[in-house]
Amino acid sequence: LVEARAGDTGKIFLQAKDSYGNNRISGGDYVKALFTSVSNHDIQYRGNIMDTNDGRYIISYSIPMAGNYIVSITLGDEPVKYCVRPSDPRWDSREYDGISVYSSPSFCSLNDNLNLVVVHRELHGFSSTLVDNDIYSGLSNAIVGVETGFIVESRDKFGNIRSGSSTSNIEGIGDGKSDTFLVTLESPSGRKTLSSSAVQTISCSDSSTSGSFRLSFGGVASQDLPHDVSASTMKVVLSTMNVMGKNLSVQ
């Protein structure tokens, strides 16, 4: 009712009751489930209704677009009560003693603005996009010797931007900052320039360790570097290995 991941099949269980709170034991009711995007009311998804012919209905849905949705479920064109995260007493139970007036459990209520949060999926390279903006226009043009760039939009297989969204019960599966991309630029003469958004941390827990090491990036290897190389020296080395850009940081 309130949480889902884009493209997954969500299920909602509906128990039909009469005006006294008794469970209906026959089907054939007109049930409608509609999920409307909060940001664009023209975007709507309808749920599939399965009638079990005993007063119970199973509503299934799959929403590919991440975002917030208003849930509207009606039975015979009348709104139903939503039981979010139900517990005892069960919402579908009814023990009528002929005296007490039926009242639904405290976690069930009428709600015209029940919000369903749909979060994005894992990274999908073919659906991710490259764009220019007012600051970076390197996708369409560039000037020799002048640094430029472009924007990589990290998306899932449904085209949703990977913003890092999650819910209390659906764990996040990364965002654009945690995703890694390798960009290869090749000139007409065949010269290639590589750049990557990957972040790699190299550390040594023992400062007394002696010796040297080498770094390799984009097919280019550095010279031997002392184990205690300074940040400024490392930045110069990386710059000579085509690891260039305003965001190059060594600490």
C-alpha positions in Angstrom: 0.0 0.0 0.0 2.8 2.5 0.8 6.1 1.2 -0.6 7.2 -0.4 -3.8 10.2 -0.8 -6.1 9.8 0.3 -9.8 8.8 -2.7 -12.0 8.1 -5.1 -9.1 4.7 -6.6 -8.7 2.9 -5.3 -5.6 -0.1 -7.0 -4.0 -2.9 -5.6 -2.0 -5.6 -7.8 -0.3 -9.1 -6.5 0.0 -11.8 -8.0 2.2 -15.4 -6.9 1.2 -17.8 -6.3 4.1 -21.4 -5.5 4.5 -22.8 -2.4 6.4 -22.6 -4.3 9.7 -19.0 -5.3 9.2 -19.7 -8.9 8.3 -17.3 -10.4 5.7 -19.0 -11.0 2.4 -18.8 -14.6 1.2 -19.5 -14.0 -2.5 -17.7 -12.2 -5.2 -18.8 -10.2 -8.2 -18.3 -6.7 -6.7 -17.0 -3.8 -8.8 -13.5 -3.1 -7.5 -11.2 -0.4 -8.9 -7.6 0.4 -8.0 -5.9 3.5 -9.4 -2.5 4.9 -8.7 -2.0 8.6 -9.7 1.3 10.4 -9.9 1.6 13.3 -7.4 3.8 15.3 -9.7 1.7 14.7 -12.9 -1.9 13.7 -12.5 -2.1 12.7 -16.1 0.1 9.7 -15.2 -2.0 6.9 -13.8 -1.7 3.2 -13.4 -4.6 0.8 -12.8 -4.4 -2.3 -10.6 -5.3 -5.8 -11.8 -8.2 -7.3 -9.8 -8.5 -11.0 -9.1 -11.9 -12.0 -7.6 -11.5 -15.2 -5.4 -15.4 -15.4 -5.3 -15.5 -15.5 -1.5 -15.6 -11.8 -0.7 -11.9 -11.4 -1.0 -10.0 -9.7 -3.8 -6.3 -9.6 -4.7 -5.1 -6.3 -6.3 -1.8 -6.5 -8.1 0.1 -3.7 -9.8 3.5 -2.8 -11.3 4.6 0.8 -11.7 7.7 1.5 -13.7 8.1 5.1 -12.9 9.7 6.0 -9.6 8.0 8.7 -7.5 5.0 9.4 -5.2 1.5 8.2 -6.0 -1.9 8.7 -4.5 -3.7 5.4 -3.9 -7.4 5.2 -4.7 -9.3 1.9 -4.2 -13.1 1.7 -4.4 -15.6 -1.1 -3.9 -18.9 -0.4 -5.8 -17.7 3.2 -6.4 -17.3 3.8 -2.6 -14.0 4.3 -0.9 -12.6 1.5 1.3 -10.5 1.7 4.5 -6.8 1.2 4.2 -5.1 -1.0 6.7 -1.4 0.0 6.7 1.0 -2.5 8.3 -1.8 -4.5 9.9 -1.5 -6.4 13.2 -3.9 -8.1 15.6 -6.8 -7.9 15.5 -7.0 -9.0 11.9 -8.7 -6.6 9.6 -10.7 -9.5 7.9 -12.1 -10.9 11.2 -15.6 -10.3 12.5 -17.0 -11.8 15.7 -20.5 -10.2 16.0 -22.3 -10.9 19.2 -25.6 -9.1 18.1 -25.0 -6.3 20.5 -21.7 -4.5 20.0 -21.4 -2.2 17.0 -18.6 -3.2 14.7 -15.6 -0.9 14.5 -12.6 -1.6 12.3 -9.1 -1.9 13.9 -7.2 1.3 14.8 -4.7 0.9 11.9 -7.6 0.9 9.3 -8.9 4.3 8.2 -10.4 6.2 5.2 -7.6 8.2 3.6 -8.1 10.2 0.4 -4.4 11.0 0.3 -2.7 7.6 1.0 0.8 8.0 -0.5 2.7 5.2 -2.2 6.4 5.7 -2.6 8.0 3.9 -5.6 11.8 3.8 -5.6 14.2 3.2 -8.5 16.1 0.1 -9.4 19.7 -0.8 -9.9 22.0 0.8 -12.5 21.3 0.1 -16.2 24.0 1.3 -18.5 22.0 1.3 -21.8 19.3 3.5 -20.2 21.7 6.0 -18.7 22.1 9.3 -20.7 24.7 11.9 -21.5 23.7 15.6 -21.6 25.1 19.1 -21.8 24.1 22.0 -19.6 24.9 25.7 -19.1 28.3 24.8 -17.5 29.5 21.8 -19.5 29.0 21.5 -23.2 31.7 19.1 -24.1 29.3 16.5 -25.5 28.7 18.7 -28.6 31.8 20.8 -28.9 35.2 21.5 -27.4 38.3 23.7 -27.8 41.8 22.3 -27.9 43.6 22.9 -24.5 40.4 24.1 -22.8 38.9 21.8 -20.2 35.2 20.9 -20.6 32.9 18.1 -19.9 29.4 16.7 -19.9 26.8 15.2 -17.5 26.2 11.5 -17.1 22.7 10.8 -15.9 22.6 7.5 -14.0 19.3 5.6 -14.7 17.7 2.3 -14.0 16.2 0.1 -16.8 13.0 2.1 -16.7 14.8 5.4 -17.2 14.4 6.5 -13.6 17.2 8.8 -12.3 19.1 7.0 -9.6 18.7 9.5 -6.8 19.4 7.1 -3.9 15.8 6.9 -2.8 14.7 4.3 -0.2 11.9 3.6 2.3 11.8 2.3 5.8 11.4 -1.3 4.4 13.0 -1.1 1.0 16.7 -0.6 1.1 18.4 1.8 -1.3 20.6 0.3 -4.0 23.0 3.2 -4.7 22.8 6.5 -6.5 24.5 8.4 -9.3 27.4 9.3 -7.0 28.1 5.7 -6.2 27.8 4.5 -9.8 30.9 4.2 -12.0 31.2 5.1 -15.7 34.1 4.7 -18.1 34.3 7.3 -20.8 36.4 6.8 -23.9 37.0 9.6 -26.4 38.7 8.7 -29.6 40.1 11.2 -32.1 40.0 10.7 -35.9 43.6 9.7 -35.8 42.8 6.9 -33.3 44.2 8.6 -30.1 42.1 7.6 -27.1 41.5 9.5 -23.9 39.9 7.7 -21.0 38.1 9.1 -18.0 36.2 7.4 -15.2 33.9 8.4 -12.4 35.2 5.5 -10.2 36.6 6.4 -6.8 39.3 4.1 -5.5 40.8 4.4 -2.0 44.4 3.2 -1.4 45.6 3.2 2.2 48.4 1.7 4.3 47.7 1.1 8.0 51.4 0.8 8.8 53.2 4.1 8.3 56.6 2.5 8.9 56.3 0.3 5.8 59.0 1.0 3.3 59.2 0.4 -0.5 57.4 1.7 -3.6 54.4 1.0 -5.7 52.9 1.8 -9.1 49.5 2.9 -10.3 47.9 1.9 -13.6 45.0 3.8 -15.3 43.6 3.7 -18.8 46.5 1.5 -19.9 49.1 3.9 -18.6 51.4 3.0 -15.7 53.2 5.4 -13.4 56.8 5.2 -12.4 57.8 3.8 -9.0 56.2 5.9 -6.3 57.5 5.9 -2.7 55.2 4.4 -0.1 54.8 7.8 1.6 54.3 9.8 -1.6 52.8 13.3 -0.9 49.3 14.3 -2.0 50.7 17.0 -4.3 53.1 14.6 -6.0 50.4 12.0 -6.5 48.1 14.7 -8.1 50.9 15.5 -10.6 51.4 11.8 -11.4 47.7 11.3 -12.0 47.4 14.3 -14.2 50.1 12.9 -16.5 48.1 9.7 -16.7 45.1 11.4 -18.3 43.3 11.5 -14.9 42.4 15.1 -15.4 39.6 17.4 -14.4 38.4 20.0 -12.0 37.2 17.3 -9.6 40.6 15.6 -9.3 41.3 15.4 -5.6 44.1 13.7 -3.7 44.2 13.6 0.1 
